[in-house]
Amino acid sequence: MSNEYLSIEERLGLNSYIIDKEPHIKVNYEICKNCVEKPCTYVCPARLYTVDEYGNVHFNYEGCLECGTCRIACPHGAVDWNYPKGGKGIHYQFS
């Protein structure tokens, strides 16, 4: 099957990741507690930010696409975003 017929989810599934032991994104969850909008939960294209039943934000960095959107969208500076060690992270095969 040609890649031009793959859905966005299927294309994202083809990406390979180099995962560091330390996350390249660190979230200050104390700041998130006071955030009403929680834009990180709806701007992340990989949907890695979630909110639990108590309104707490959770983040899973392993599937990060390294777009930096969460850092830009956070109005309170709760997201500390850096490239993974060595400057290498996700490898896009079919961008």
C-alpha positions, 0 to 999 in steps of 0.5 A: 500500500502506498503511503499516500493512502495512510491516515494521519494515525497510521503515518504517525505509527510509522515514526521511530523514537529515541527515548531518553531516560530523562524526559525532554519535556518537564511539566510543572504540575503545580502551575497546571493546577491553577490553569483553567484553560489547559490548552496543552490537552487540546493542542498536542497533536499526539494527544499526550496531555490528559486530565484526570477526574480531579482536574489534574494534568498528566503527560506522557513524553514517550510518544512526543512528536517534538513540535513544541506546540505545548510550550508555546500554547501554555499561558503560564510557563508550566512546560520546560521543553528541550531537545533530547540528549544529543539533539536527536529524538523522533525520526520521521520517515515519511514526512 
